[in-house]
Amino acid sequence: MKSILILLITLLAFNKIKASDVQLPDTAKVYSRKLATVDTKAGNLKFLLRGGIVSTYRKGQEVFEKKYRLKYYDFGCVMPSNISIDDYNKIVAGYLDKKFGLSWRNEVRKDVVGIWQVVKDKMV
């Protein structure tokens, strides 16, 4: 790791590459995907929600939670910077698609972000 850093600094110093050419991995994306994969394998399914000052409850959400054995997790107004909600939810949605087909999508809360991208990816 140290040698890679020295190499990058050396290359930057000799203007062989620009700082804009170096792409760092999106650690929140990588972490979120790994966490979602571990959670689904452990049976700890949840959809992450962006909230506000007060958590939002939707009438009937407990029916969906019980039927598909998952929970809605609302972060409220303070969201951790190391989690990508879209990427986490995308993995969980893919799991539900495989297990239940696409019918669950008609029942899910409409404020769950990231899940619709899975369908678009399958259509392409």
Secondary structure, DSSP 8 states (H G I E B T S, - for coil): -HHHHHHHHHHHHTTSS-GGG-----HHHHHHHHHHHHHHHTT-EEEEE---SS----TTHHHHHHHHTEEEEE-TT---TT--HHHHHHHHHHHHHHHHTTGGGGTS-TT--SSHHHHHHHH-
